[in-house]
Amino acid sequence: MSLPTRQIGGHKAALNNPNVSDEAKEHSRQAIEDLEAQPETQETRAGYEEDKDEVRQNAGYKATLKNPNVSQEAKEHAKDILEERGAI
């Protein structure tokens, strides 16, 4: 994750912290808007989401391999995909 994305996370934490003043929360809201508008933040998020989706898909395929209620054909398909992705 890149620096702008981490900064956004810090500002979101401030918004949810009951010990942060209303003035500081307003500053964090504005900072989040500014950071999210930056092109590099949008690119980083898109790449992160794509990676995250593949990780979730791989987890599902791995679960398929271990599920006794799944057909052998489905297990072979899952195994083929995981091998293509280098996930096993």
C-alpha positions in Angstrom: 0.0 0.0 0.0 1.3 3.4 -0.8 1.8 6.5 1.4 -1.5 8.3 0.3 -3.5 5.2 1.1 -1.9 4.9 4.5 -2.6 8.5 5.2 -6.2 8.0 4.3 -6.3 5.1 6.8 -4.9 7.3 9.5 -7.4 10.1 8.9 -10.3 7.5 8.9 -9.1 6.3 12.2 -9.2 9.8 13.5 -12.8 10.2 12.4 -13.8 7.2 14.4 -11.8 8.1 17.5 -14.0 9.6 20.3 -10.9 11.4 21.7 -10.3 13.5 18.6 -11.8 17.0 18.5 -14.5 18.0 16.0 -12.0 20.5 14.5 -9.4 17.7 13.9 -12.1 15.4 12.5 -13.1 18.1 10.0 -9.4 18.5 9.0 -9.3 14.7 8.5 -12.4 14.8 6.3 -10.9 17.4 4.1 -7.5 15.6 3.9 -9.3 12.4 2.9 -11.1 14.2 0.1 -7.8 15.8 -1.1 -5.9 12.5 -0.9 -8.6 10.5 -2.7 -8.6 13.0 -5.6 -4.9 12.4 -6.3 -4.4 10.1 -9.4 -1.7 8.0 -7.7 -4.2 7.1 -4.9 -6.8 5.9 -7.4 -4.2 3.8 -9.2 -2.9 2.3 -6.0 -6.4 1.4 -4.9 -7.3 -0.2 -8.2 -4.2 -2.4 -8.1 -4.8 -3.3 -4.5 -8.4 -4.3 -5.2 -7.3 -6.5 -8.1 -4.7 -8.2 -6.0 -7.2 -8.6 -3.2 -9.8 -10.1 -5.5 -7.3 -12.7 -6.8 -6.3 -13.6 -3.2 -10.0 -14.2 -2.3 -10.5 -16.2 -5.5 -7.5 -18.4 -4.7 -8.8 -19.0 -1.2 -12.1 -20.1 -2.7 -10.4 -22.5 -5.1 -8.3 -23.9 -2.2 -11.4 -24.5 -0.2 -12.9 -26.3 -3.1 -10.0 -28.7 -3.1 -10.7 -29.7 0.5 -14.5 -29.8 0.4 -15.8 -33.3 0.4 -19.1 -32.2 -1.1 -17.5 -30.9 -4.3 -17.2 -33.1 -7.4 -13.8 -34.4 -8.6 -14.3 -32.5 -11.8 -14.7 -29.2 -9.9 -11.6 -30.0 -7.8 -9.5 -30.6 -10.9 -10.7 -27.3 -12.4 -9.8 -25.5 -9.2 -6.4 -27.2 -9.1 -5.7 -26.2 -12.7 -6.5 -22.6 -12.0 -4.3 -22.5 -8.9 -1.4 -24.0 -10.8 -1.8 -21.5 -13.6 -1.6 -18.7 -11.1 1.3 -20.2 -9.2 -0.8 -20.3 -6.0 0.0 -24.0 -5.2 
